[in-house]
Amino acid sequence: MSELDQFRTDTRAWLEANCPPEMRAPMRGEKDLCWGGRNFAFQSDAQKQWMDVMASRGWTVPDWPKEYGGGGLSPAEAKVLKEEMRALGCRPPLTSFGISMLGPALLKYGNEEQKKRFLTEIARGEIRWCQGYSEPGAGSDLAGLQTKAEDVSDPVGGDHYLVNGQKVWTSYADQADWIFCLVRTSSETKHGGISFLLFDMESPGVSTKPILLISGNSPFCETFFDDVKVPKDQLVGELNKGWDVAKYLLGHEREMISGMGLGSGIGTGASGVMLGPVVKPVDPLLRAEIAAFDVDALAFAAMSERFIDQLKAGEAHPAMPSMMKYAGTELNKQRNELVMAAGGSDTLEWESERSKGGKPARDWLRSKANSIEGGTSEIQLGIVAKHILRLPGA
């Protein structure tokens, strides 16, 4: 038996012994996600137990170095762990922007003190992050941001930056512990005057206001900074070179957005589409569309896995995140369209118990935002046309 086969056998046995039965049931929605953080309310003892036991093994971030709270697994071992978790039906022990976005950026650009402090807290589920990127006047043109961080080095206030400005579409800002934030530290050049700061959301001068969406949910917020003091040792990377950090992080963010809702196909089975507890029969044409979607989704999953391996190895084309983001966005929108078509008029119910509070309709409406968040689809297509297809005039 090879070492990898032995690892698979041992991993399967460990998961069977340590994953609580409750954490093997399919997730019913976003409320079943474990976000961690100092204010997170666990849904059950089993949810906390699952996060803690995985964190103690470093398997909330299996491919991170052990010295930063990770499992130190090789890419092949991390893939085996994912496969065995999927086979057993294990839920993700921890969902975190710290894992999917900030962590990779800190591993590449953070100093040793920042890595040991923040990565370890992320891996243990002790800190929840939000992202301070978009502004009212800087969305698709993110480099046009105007939130300022002034260098203040007075004897009384200490060595810090003073941050003033506003961010918008800040996901879960009202529930996050800390924020990773792009700020302007110089106006000499557009891209060269941006820096990457980390700071506590409970800092004096930070306030948030939820934005109500058409789906009825409110994951997004407006975030305001009024003379927020940020210690200089919370600058990631070099001063005025935060755009390099931002671009690297965006690659991981766009991969995350592209995979929203695509962990598996719709689930055609032999007779229809599963919508909650009810199986809705579908006509042959719709069934063919669903089967074609499942094939596309599986192909995208394989492509996404390859892209992440290339990204981690520094071999990915700079425009690949845009290509992946656009493709994943279109697939997720198509998935929700098919769910609505297969469910018929029942999926239009908005608040009934049978429709789980209108989940199909709310998810369908929510998927429309995928074309905007993380960079609009039009911007992504322009990048692909120019840098991958090299079309004239693009």
C-alpha positions in Angstrom: 0.0 0.0 0.0 1.4 3.4 -1.0 1.8 6.2 1.6 -1.1 8.1 0.0 -3.4 5.0 0.1 -2.5 4.6 3.8 -3.3 8.3 4.4 -6.7 7.8 2.8 -7.4 4.7 4.9 -6.4 6.5 8.1 -8.3 9.7 7.2 -11.5 7.7 6.4 -11.3 6.0 9.8 -10.6 9.2 11.7 -13.5 11.1 10.0 -15.9 8.2 10.8 -14.8 8.3 14.4 -14.8 12.1 14.9 -17.4 13.6 12.7 -20.7 13.8 14.6 -23.7 12.3 12.8 -25.4 15.7 12.9 -22.5 17.2 10.9 -23.0 14.6 8.2 -26.6 15.7 7.3 -27.0 18.0 4.3 -26.9 21.6 5.1 -30.4 23.2 5.0 -29.1 26.7 4.2 -26.7 29.4 5.2 -27.6 29.2 8.8 -25.9 25.8 9.0 -22.6 27.3 8.1 -20.0 27.6 10.8 -18.4 31.1 10.6 -16.5 31.1 13.9 -15.5 34.4 15.5 -15.8 35.9 18.9 -19.6 36.6 18.6 -20.7 33.5 16.6 -23.6 31.6 18.0 -23.1 27.9 17.3 -26.2 26.1 16.2 -25.5 23.1 18.3 -22.8 21.4 20.5 -22.0 19.1 17.5 -21.2 22.1 15.3 -18.7 23.5 17.8 -17.3 20.0 18.5 -16.7 19.4 14.8 -15.0 22.8 14.3 -12.8 22.3 17.4 -11.7 18.7 16.6 -10.8 19.6 13.0 -9.0 22.8 14.1 -7.0 20.8 16.7 -5.8 18.6 13.8 -5.2 21.6 11.5 -7.8 20.4 9.1 -9.9 23.6 8.9 -7.0 24.7 6.7 -5.3 21.4 5.8 -2.8 22.7 3.3 -1.6 25.6 5.5 1.8 25.2 7.3 1.5 23.6 10.7 3.3 26.6 12.4 0.3 28.8 11.4 -2.4 26.4 12.6 -2.7 24.3 9.4 -2.4 20.6 8.8 0.7 20.8 6.7 -0.8 18.4 4.1 0.6 18.1 0.6 -1.8 19.0 -2.3 -2.4 15.3 -2.9 -3.2 14.7 0.8 -5.5 17.7 1.0 -7.4 16.4 -2.1 -7.8 13.0 -0.4 -9.2 14.7 2.7 -11.7 16.6 0.6 -12.7 13.4 -1.2 -13.2 11.5 2.0 -15.2 14.3 3.6 -17.4 14.4 0.6 -17.9 10.6 0.6 -18.9 10.6 4.3 -21.1 13.7 3.8 -19.1 15.8 6.3 -20.0 19.5 6.4 -17.2 22.1 6.2 -16.0 22.5 9.8 -15.4 26.3 9.2 -16.4 28.8 6.6 -14.4 32.0 6.6 -13.3 34.9 4.4 -10.1 34.5 6.5 -9.6 31.1 5.0 -10.7 31.7 1.4 -9.3 35.2 0.8 -7.2 36.8 3.5 -5.2 33.7 4.5 -3.6 33.1 1.1 -2.7 36.8 0.9 -1.1 36.8 4.4 0.9 33.6 3.6 2.4 35.4 0.6 2.7 39.0 1.8 2.4 39.0 5.6 5.4 39.3 7.9 6.1 36.5 10.4 4.4 38.2 13.3 1.2 38.8 11.3 1.2 35.2 10.1 1.6 33.7 13.5 -1.0 35.9 15.0 -3.8 36.1 12.4 -3.4 32.8 10.6 -3.5 30.8 13.8 -6.7 32.7 14.9 -8.3 32.1 11.6 -7.5 28.4 11.6 -9.0 27.9 15.1 -12.2 29.8 14.2 -11.4 32.6 16.7 -11.7 35.5 14.3 -14.2 36.4 11.6 -13.1 38.7 8.8 -14.9 41.0 6.3 -13.5 42.7 3.2 -13.2 46.5 2.8 -12.8 46.9 -1.0 -15.7 48.5 -2.9 -16.8 52.1 -2.4 -19.8 54.1 -3.6 -17.5 55.6 -6.4 -15.1 52.7 -6.8 -16.7 49.4 -7.7 -15.6 47.9 -11.0 -12.9 50.6 -11.0 -11.6 49.5 -7.6 -8.3 51.4 -7.9 -10.3 54.6 -7.8 -11.0 54.2 -4.1 -10.8 57.3 -1.9 -10.9 56.0 1.7 -7.8 57.6 3.2 -5.2 56.5 5.7 -3.1 59.4 7.0 0.3 58.9 8.7 -0.1 60.1 12.3 3.0 59.9 14.5 2.3 62.2 17.3 3.7 61.6 20.9 0.2 61.3 22.4 -1.6 59.2 19.9 1.2 56.9 19.1 2.5 55.5 15.8 -0.6 54.8 13.7 -2.7 55.7 10.6 -5.9 57.7 10.8 -8.6 56.2 8.5 -11.5 58.1 7.1 -14.0 57.1 4.4 -16.7 54.6 3.4 -17.0 51.1 2.0 -20.1 49.5 0.5 -21.3 45.9 -0.2 -19.2 44.8 2.8 -20.4 41.3 3.3 -21.3 40.5 7.0 -19.5 43.7 8.2 -22.1 43.8 11.0 -21.0 40.4 12.2 -17.3 40.4 11.6 -14.5 40.9 14.2 -11.8 42.4 11.9 -11.6 43.9 8.4 -8.9 43.7 5.7 -9.2 47.0 4.0 -7.8 48.9 1.0 -7.0 52.5 1.7 -5.3 55.4 -0.1 -2.0 56.4 1.4 -0.8 58.5 -1.5 -2.4 60.3 -4.4 0.6 60.5 -6.6 -0.4 57.5 -8.7 -3.8 55.7 -8.9 -2.6 52.1 -8.3 0.7 53.0 -6.6 -0.9 54.9 -3.7 -3.0 52.0 -2.3 -2.1 50.2 0.9 -3.6 47.1 2.6 -4.6 47.4 6.3 -6.0 45.1 9.0 -8.0 46.5 11.9 -10.6 45.6 14.5 -14.2 46.3 13.7 -14.8 47.4 17.3 -12.3 50.2 16.9 -13.8 53.6 17.8 -15.1 55.3 14.6 -16.2 52.2 12.8 -19.9 51.8 12.1 -22.0 49.6 9.8 -25.5 49.8 8.2 -27.1 46.7 6.6 -28.3 46.9 3.0 -31.6 45.1 2.4 -31.6 43.0 -0.9 -34.4 42.0 -3.1 -34.2 38.5 -1.8 -35.2 39.7 1.6 -31.8 38.9 3.2 -29.1 41.4 4.2 -25.6 40.0 4.0 -24.2 43.3 2.7 -23.5 46.5 4.6 -22.3 50.0 4.2 -19.3 50.6 6.4 -18.1 54.0 7.7 -14.7 55.0 9.1 -14.5 58.2 11.1 -10.9 58.9 12.5 -10.2 55.2 13.0 -6.8 54.7 14.5 -4.9 51.7 13.0 -1.4 50.7 14.3 1.2 50.7 11.6 2.2 47.2 12.4 -1.2 46.1 10.9 0.0 47.2 7.4 0.3 44.1 5.1 3.1 44.3 2.6 4.8 47.5 1.6 3.3 51.0 2.0 1.7 52.1 -1.3 2.0 48.6 -2.8 -1.3 47.2 -1.5 -2.6 46.8 -5.0 -0.3 43.8 -5.4 -1.9 42.2 -2.3 -5.4 43.2 -3.5 -4.9 41.5 -7.0 -3.6 38.3 -5.4 -6.5 38.2 -3.0 -9.0 38.9 -5.8 -7.9 35.8 -7.5 -9.0 33.7 -4.5 -12.2 35.8 -4.0 -13.3 35.3 -7.6 -12.6 31.6 -7.4 -14.8 31.5 -4.3 -17.6 33.4 -5.9 -17.4 31.3 -9.1 -18.0 28.2 -7.1 -21.0 29.4 -5.1 -23.7 26.8 -5.2 -21.7 24.5 -7.5 -20.5 22.0 -5.0 -22.7 19.4 -6.8 -25.2 19.2 -9.6 -28.9 19.9 -9.1 -29.4 16.2 -8.5 -31.5 14.7 -11.3 -31.7 11.2 -10.1 -33.8 9.0 -12.3 -37.1 10.9 -12.2 -36.7 14.5 -11.3 -35.1 17.3 -9.4 -34.9 17.4 -5.6 -36.5 20.5 -4.2 -36.5 20.2 -0.5 -38.5 17.2 0.6 -40.5 17.0 -2.6 -39.3 15.4 -5.9 -40.7 17.4 -8.8 -41.1 15.4 -12.0 -39.7 17.1 -15.1 -40.3 16.7 -18.8 -37.7 15.1 -21.0 -36.5 18.4 -22.4 -35.9 19.9 -19.0 -34.3 16.8 -17.7 -31.9 17.0 -20.6 -31.1 20.6 -19.8 -30.4 19.6 -16.2 -28.2 16.7 -17.2 -26.2 19.0 -19.5 -25.8 21.4 -16.6 -24.5 18.7 -14.3 -21.9 17.8 -16.9 -20.8 21.5 -17.2 -20.7 21.8 -13.4 -18.5 18.8 -13.1 -16.2 20.1 -15.8 -16.0 23.4 -14.1 -15.2 21.8 -10.7 -12.3 20.0 -12.3 -11.1 23.2 -14.0 -11.4 25.1 -10.8 -9.3 22.5 -8.9 -6.6 22.8 -11.6 -6.8 26.6 -11.4 -6.3 26.7 -7.6 -3.3 24.3 -8.0 -1.8 26.7 -10.6 -2.6 29.7 -8.5 -0.9 28.3 -5.4 2.2 27.4 -7.5 2.3 30.8 -9.1 1.7 29.4 -12.5 -1.8 30.7 -13.2 -2.4 33.2 -16.0 -3.1 36.7 -14.5 -6.5 36.8 -16.3 -7.6 33.3 -15.2 -9.4 34.5 -12.1 -11.6 36.6 -14.4 -12.3 33.7 -16.7 -13.2 31.4 -13.7 -15.3 34.1 -12.1 -17.4 34.7 -15.2 -17.9 31.0 -16.0 -18.9 30.1 -12.4 -21.2 33.1 -12.3 -23.1 32.0 -15.4 -23.3 28.4 -14.1 -24.7 29.4 -10.8 -27.3 31.6 -12.4 -28.3 28.8 -14.7 -28.5 26.4 -11.8 -31.1 28.6 -10.1 -33.0 29.1 -13.3 -33.3 25.3 -13.7 -34.4 24.9 -10.1 -37.2 27.5 -10.6 -38.2 25.8 -13.9 -38.3 22.3 -12.4 -40.3 23.4 -9.4 -43.0 25.2 -11.3 -45.3 27.6 -9.4 -44.4 26.0 -6.1 -41.0 27.7 -6.2 -42.7 31.1 -6.3 -43.9 30.7 -2.7 -42.2 33.3 -0.6 -42.8 32.5 3.0 -44.4 29.1 3.3 -43.0 26.3 5.4 -43.2 24.0 2.4 -40.8 26.2 0.4 -38.5 26.7 3.5 -39.2 30.3 3.7 -39.1 30.8 -0.1 -35.6 29.5 -0.4 -35.7 28.6 -4.2 -37.0 32.1 -5.1 -34.7 33.9 -2.8 -31.7 32.0 -4.0 -32.7 32.7 -7.6 -32.9 36.4 -6.9 -29.7 36.4 -5.0 -27.8 34.7 -7.8 -28.3 37.7 -10.0 -25.8 39.6 -7.8 -23.1 37.2 -8.9 -22.8 39.1 -12.1 -21.8 42.3 -10.1 -19.9 41.3 -7.0 -16.2 40.6 -7.2 -16.1 42.6 -10.5 -18.9 42.8 -13.0 -19.3 40.2 -15.8 -18.7 42.9 -18.4 -15.4 43.8 -16.8 -14.4 40.1 -16.6 -15.2 39.5 -20.3 -13.1 42.6 -21.2 -10.2 41.2 -19.3 -10.5 37.8 -20.9 -10.9 39.3 -24.4 -7.8 41.5 -24.0 -5.4 39.2 -22.0 -6.4 35.7 -23.0 -8.0 35.9 -26.4 -5.9 38.9 -27.3 -8.7 40.3 -29.5 -8.0 43.5 -31.4 -9.3 46.6 -29.8 -10.2 44.8 -26.6 
